[in-house]
């Protein structure tokens, strides 16, 4: 009887341990987004140096890694359409939910320290054999690429309609833009109400990179729409991929 009880206790302990482990496993993309958009991806937890756990996924096998940053209010699910196109073009992608958004942890302090999230994603890309790393952000993700990554060593930055944060949504670092030396590409539209053209041009002029380019299209498409399903998505997507390819060789 005593032996039987011991066996039962052992089984219960193993079951509880397995259940706890499963609870800590990250959701799949299908579970997180409702669909993986036919993207063969691995989801994982990414930890920042201030010990914030971020939900992330990676896909593709290219030696050039594109780190993707979503807008607001949103999560990494909005990157899936572009991620699929990037993987089809031979790139590897890493995308993450920013702290306090999606399935990532909400810190009790440093809630807007998005640079630490990018640093964790870039470190993961380097650690997993990326030869080149490019940051691509949409809307507030683009603003984070512009304002919150100036100290990161990357091979290029792409901002899709990301000019600055509105008050309370992030930290702007206009003085620090001069320290951006890696190649920089801004893609926007003339009548974007969320990234006014004059604001975009002022930001662009402050970026210190000698290799920088802007592409301003007609209309008012914003963020990922510029390179996925918008009116000028075909030429703008081709521009982004050519720009990265030239700087990856």
C-alpha positions as CSV (number, residue, x, y, z in Angstrom):
1,X,0.0,0.0,0.0
2,X,2.8,2.4,1.0
3,X,4.6,1.6,-2.3
4,X,1.5,2.2,-4.3
5,X,1.0,5.6,-2.6
6,X,4.6,6.5,-3.4
7,X,4.1,5.6,-7.1
8,X,1.0,7.7,-7.2
9,X,2.7,10.6,-5.6
10,X,5.6,10.3,-8.1
11,X,3.2,10.2,-11.0
12,X,1.4,13.3,-9.7
13,X,4.6,15.2,-9.2
14,X,5.8,14.4,-12.8
15,X,2.4,15.4,-14.2
16,X,2.5,18.7,-12.2
17,X,6.0,19.4,-13.4
18,X,5.1,18.7,-17.0
19,X,2.0,20.9,-16.7
20,X,4.1,23.8,-15.3
21,X,6.6,23.4,-18.1
22,X,3.8,23.4,-20.7
23,X,2.4,26.5,-19.1
24,X,5.7,28.2,-19.6
25,X,6.0,27.2,-23.3
26,X,5.3,30.1,-25.7
27,X,2.1,29.9,-27.8
28,X,2.5,29.0,-31.4
29,X,1.9,31.7,-34.0
30,X,-1.4,30.1,-34.8
31,X,-2.4,30.2,-31.1
32,X,-1.2,33.8,-30.8
33,X,-2.4,35.2,-34.0
34,X,-5.2,32.9,-35.1
35,X,-3.2,31.9,-38.1
36,X,0.5,31.5,-39.0
37,X,-0.2,33.0,-42.5
38,X,1.5,29.8,-43.8
39,X,4.8,30.9,-42.3
40,X,7.0,28.1,-40.9
41,X,8.1,29.8,-37.7
42,X,9.3,29.0,-34.2
43,X,8.0,31.0,-31.4
44,X,10.1,31.5,-28.3
45,X,10.7,33.7,-25.2
46,X,13.3,36.4,-25.5
47,X,14.7,37.9,-22.3
48,X,16.0,41.5,-22.1
49,X,18.9,42.4,-19.9
50,X,16.5,43.9,-17.4
51,X,14.8,40.5,-17.2
52,X,11.6,41.3,-19.1
53,X,10.3,38.3,-21.0
54,X,9.2,39.1,-24.6
55,X,7.2,36.9,-26.9
56,X,9.0,36.4,-30.2
57,X,9.2,34.3,-33.4
58,X,11.8,33.5,-36.0
59,X,11.5,32.2,-39.5
60,X,13.7,31.6,-42.5
61,X,17.3,30.6,-42.9
62,X,19.1,33.5,-44.6
63,X,22.4,34.9,-43.2
64,X,20.8,38.3,-43.2
65,X,18.3,38.8,-40.4
66,X,15.6,41.4,-40.4
67,X,14.4,42.3,-36.9
68,X,10.8,43.5,-37.2
69,X,9.0,45.9,-34.9
70,X,5.2,46.3,-34.8
71,X,3.2,49.5,-34.4
72,X,0.7,50.6,-31.7
73,X,-1.7,49.4,-30.5
74,X,-0.8,46.0,-31.9
75,X,1.6,43.0,-31.6
76,X,3.9,40.9,-33.8
77,X,1.0,39.4,-35.6
78,X,0.9,42.5,-37.9
79,X,4.3,41.6,-39.2
80,X,3.3,38.2,-40.6
81,X,2.5,39.3,-44.1
82,X,5.8,41.1,-44.6
83,X,7.7,38.3,-42.8
84,X,6.4,35.8,-45.3
85,X,7.6,37.9,-48.2
86,X,11.0,38.4,-46.6
87,X,11.5,34.6,-46.0
88,X,10.4,34.0,-49.6
89,X,13.2,36.4,-50.7
90,X,15.8,34.5,-48.7
91,X,15.9,36.5,-45.5
92,X,15.6,35.4,-41.9
93,X,13.2,37.3,-39.7
94,X,12.9,37.8,-36.0
95,X,9.9,39.6,-34.6
96,X,8.8,40.4,-31.1
97,X,6.1,41.9,-29.0
98,X,7.4,45.1,-27.3
99,X,7.3,45.1,-23.5
100,X,3.8,45.7,-22.2
101,X,2.2,44.7,-25.5
102,X,1.0,41.5,-27.0
103,X,2.1,38.5,-24.9
104,X,5.2,40.1,-23.6
105,X,5.6,41.1,-19.9
106,X,4.6,44.5,-18.6
107,X,7.4,45.8,-16.4
108,X,6.7,47.8,-13.2
109,X,9.4,50.3,-14.3
110,X,11.1,51.2,-17.5
111,X,7.9,50.4,-19.4
112,X,9.0,52.5,-22.4
113,X,12.6,51.3,-22.6
114,X,12.1,49.8,-26.0
115,X,15.8,50.0,-26.9
116,X,16.4,47.1,-24.5
117,X,13.9,45.0,-26.4
118,X,15.7,45.7,-29.7
119,X,19.0,44.9,-28.0
120,X,17.7,41.5,-26.9
121,X,16.5,40.7,-30.5
122,X,19.7,41.9,-32.1
123,X,21.8,39.8,-29.6
124,X,19.7,36.8,-30.4
125,X,20.2,37.3,-34.2
126,X,24.0,37.6,-33.7
127,X,24.1,34.6,-31.4
128,X,22.3,32.5,-34.0
129,X,24.8,33.3,-36.8
130,X,23.4,36.3,-38.5
131,X,26.1,37.9,-40.7
132,X,24.0,41.1,-41.2
133,X,21.2,42.5,-39.1
134,X,18.7,45.2,-40.2
135,X,16.0,46.8,-38.1
136,X,12.6,47.4,-39.8
137,X,9.8,49.1,-37.8
138,X,6.3,50.2,-38.7
139,X,4.6,53.3,-37.3
140,X,5.6,53.5,-33.6
141,X,7.9,50.5,-34.2
142,X,9.6,52.7,-36.8
143,X,9.8,55.6,-34.3
144,X,11.5,53.1,-31.9
145,X,14.0,52.1,-34.6
146,X,14.7,55.8,-35.1
147,X,14.9,57.0,-31.5
148,X,15.6,54.0,-29.3
149,X,18.4,52.1,-31.1
150,X,21.1,54.7,-31.7
151,X,23.6,52.7,-29.5
152,X,23.0,49.4,-31.3
153,X,25.5,48.0,-33.8
154,X,23.4,47.0,-36.8
155,X,23.9,47.1,-40.6
156,X,20.9,49.3,-41.4
157,X,17.6,50.7,-40.3
158,X,14.3,51.0,-42.1
159,X,11.4,53.2,-40.8
160,X,8.0,52.7,-42.3
161,X,6.1,55.9,-41.3
162,X,7.9,56.1,-38.0
163,X,8.9,59.7,-37.2
164,X,8.4,60.3,-33.5
165,X,6.4,59.2,-30.4
166,X,3.5,61.2,-29.2
167,X,3.7,62.1,-25.5
168,X,3.4,59.2,-23.2
169,X,4.0,56.5,-25.8
170,X,7.7,56.4,-26.0
171,X,11.0,58.4,-25.6
172,X,12.1,60.6,-28.4
173,X,15.8,61.2,-28.8
174,X,16.1,63.9,-31.5
175,X,19.7,64.9,-30.4
176,X,20.8,61.3,-30.6
177,X,19.7,60.9,-34.3
178,X,23.0,62.4,-35.4
179,X,24.7,59.3,-33.9
180,X,22.9,57.0,-36.4
181,X,25.7,56.1,-38.8
182,X,24.5,52.8,-40.3
183,X,22.5,53.1,-43.6
184,X,19.0,54.5,-43.1
185,X,15.9,54.3,-45.2
186,X,12.6,56.1,-44.6
187,X,9.5,55.1,-46.5
188,X,6.3,57.2,-46.1
189,X,3.5,58.9,-48.0
190,X,2.7,62.6,-48.6
191,X,-0.7,62.6,-46.9
192,X,-0.1,60.3,-43.9
193,X,-2.0,61.9,-41.0
194,X,0.0,59.9,-38.5
195,X,3.4,60.8,-39.9
196,X,3.1,64.2,-41.5
197,X,5.5,64.9,-44.3
198,X,7.1,67.9,-42.7
199,X,7.7,65.9,-39.5
200,X,9.2,63.1,-41.5
201,X,11.5,65.4,-43.4
202,X,12.7,67.1,-40.2
203,X,13.5,63.7,-38.6
204,X,15.3,62.5,-41.8
205,X,17.5,65.6,-41.9
206,X,18.7,64.9,-38.3
207,X,19.8,61.3,-39.0
208,X,23.6,61.3,-39.1
209,X,24.1,58.5,-41.6
210,X,25.9,59.5,-44.8
211,X,24.1,56.6,-46.6
212,X,20.5,57.6,-46.1
213,X,17.5,57.6,-48.5
214,X,13.9,58.6,-48.3
215,X,11.0,57.3,-50.5
216,X,7.8,59.3,-50.3
217,X,4.8,58.0,-52.2
218,X,1.5,59.6,-53.0
219,X,-1.6,59.0,-50.8
220,X,-1.8,58.3,-47.2
221,X,-0.9,54.6,-46.6
222,X,0.8,54.0,-43.3
223,X,3.2,51.5,-41.8
224,X,3.2,47.9,-43.2
225,X,0.6,48.8,-45.8
226,X,3.3,50.7,-47.6
227,X,5.1,47.4,-48.5
228,X,2.4,44.8,-48.2
229,X,-1.1,45.6,-49.6
230,X,-1.1,49.4,-50.2
231,X,-1.4,51.1,-53.6
232,X,2.3,51.4,-54.1
233,X,3.3,48.3,-52.2
234,X,4.9,46.6,-55.2
235,X,7.5,49.3,-55.9
236,X,8.1,50.1,-52.3
237,X,8.6,46.5,-51.3
238,X,11.0,46.1,-54.2
239,X,12.9,49.2,-53.0
240,X,13.2,47.9,-49.5
241,X,14.5,44.5,-50.6
242,X,17.0,46.0,-53.1
243,X,18.2,48.5,-50.5
244,X,18.9,45.7,-48.0
245,X,20.5,43.4,-50.6
246,X,23.0,46.0,-51.7
247,X,24.0,46.6,-48.1
248,X,24.2,42.9,-47.3
249,X,26.9,42.1,-49.8
